[in-house]
Amino acid sequence: MPPSTRAAAAEAPRLLTRGQFRALTALGGLALALTGVNGALAASNRAAEREVAARGAFVQQTVPLEALQAEIARGLADRALRTNDRAVLEMLAANNVTVTPPAAPAAPTPARP
């Protein structure tokens, strides 16, 4: 450096002290790191939202099938009770379908004279 430039630099006021410069540099690095973390969390959030939307669509598609499933279970239970099919009754019980046999018809009461 020429002597005139060196003298001018010595006379110019410093804008930041070394400690301030290091602190601001560290804060800038921290801000940059947090920006990266924010981007990663946003991408993860979008992936989770897509999964939730897919599950919601699946649930919406299966709702109309509930009535069909109940009708099939009812038909299986009726047939199993009529034919006394223990295997079908056990299969229904394993799938949390409660089968109650119909009440036995009441014996006719004798007519009073």
C-alpha positions in Angstrom: 0.0 0.0 0.0 1.3 3.5 -0.8 1.9 5.7 2.2 -1.0 8.0 1.4 -3.5 5.2 1.2 -2.1 3.8 4.5 -2.6 7.1 6.2 -6.1 7.5 4.8 -7.0 4.0 6.1 -5.6 4.8 9.5 -7.6 8.0 9.7 -10.9 6.5 8.4 -13.3 5.5 11.2 -13.9 1.8 11.6 -17.5 0.8 11.0 -17.4 -2.4 13.0 -15.1 -3.7 15.7 -13.7 -7.2 15.3 -16.2 -8.6 17.9 -19.2 -7.0 16.1 -18.0 -8.3 12.7 -17.6 -11.8 14.1 -21.0 -11.7 15.9 -22.8 -10.5 12.7 -21.0 -13.1 10.6 -22.1 -15.8 13.1 -25.7 -14.5 13.0 -25.7 -14.5 9.2 -24.5 -18.1 9.2 -27.1 -19.0 11.7 -29.8 -17.3 9.5 -28.6 -19.2 6.5 -28.6 -22.6 8.4 -32.1 -21.9 9.7 -33.3 -21.1 6.2 -32.1 -24.5 5.1 -33.8 -26.2 8.0 -37.0 -24.3 7.2 -36.9 -25.5 3.6 -36.4 -29.1 4.7 -39.3 -28.9 7.1 -41.5 -27.4 4.4 -40.7 -30.2 2.0 -41.4 -32.8 4.8 -44.7 -31.0 5.6 -45.8 -31.2 1.9 -45.0 -34.9 1.8 -47.1 -35.5 5.0 -50.0 -33.5 3.5 -49.9 -35.6 0.3 -50.1 -38.8 2.5 -53.0 -37.4 4.5 -54.8 -36.5 1.3 -54.3 -39.9 -0.1 -55.6 -41.6 3.0 -58.6 -39.2 3.0 -59.4 -40.2 -0.6 -59.2 -43.9 0.4 -61.6 -43.4 3.2 -64.0 -41.5 0.9 -63.9 -44.3 -1.6 -64.6 -47.0 1.0 -67.6 -45.3 2.7 -70.1 -46.6 0.1 -68.7 -50.1 0.6 -69.8 -50.2 4.2 -73.4 -51.0 3.4 -72.3 -53.7 1.0 -70.0 -55.2 3.7 -72.8 -55.2 6.2 -75.2 -56.8 3.8 -72.6 -59.6 3.0 -72.0 -60.2 6.7 -75.7 -60.4 7.4 -76.2 -62.8 4.5 -73.3 -65.0 5.7 -74.7 -65.0 9.2 -78.2 -66.0 8.1 -76.9 -68.8 5.9 -74.5 -70.0 8.7 -77.4 -70.1 11.2 -79.7 -72.0 8.8 -77.1 -74.6 7.9 -75.4 -74.6 11.3 -72.0 -73.9 9.7 -69.6 -73.5 12.6 -66.7 -72.5 10.4 -68.5 -69.5 9.0 -69.8 -68.5 12.4 -66.2 -68.6 13.8 -64.9 -66.6 10.8 -67.5 -64.0 11.4 -66.7 -63.9 15.1 -62.9 -63.5 14.3 -63.8 -60.5 12.2 -65.8 -58.9 15.1 -69.2 -59.7 13.6 -71.7 -60.7 16.4 -74.2 -63.3 15.3 -77.2 -63.8 17.5 -79.5 -66.7 16.5 -83.2 -65.7 16.2 -85.4 -66.4 19.2 -87.0 -69.9 19.1 -90.6 -69.7 18.2 -92.8 -69.8 21.3 -94.7 -73.1 21.8 -98.3 -72.6 21.1 -100.4 -72.3 24.3 -103.2 -74.7 24.6 -106.6 -73.2 24.2 -108.7 -73.1 27.3 -112.1 -74.7 27.1 
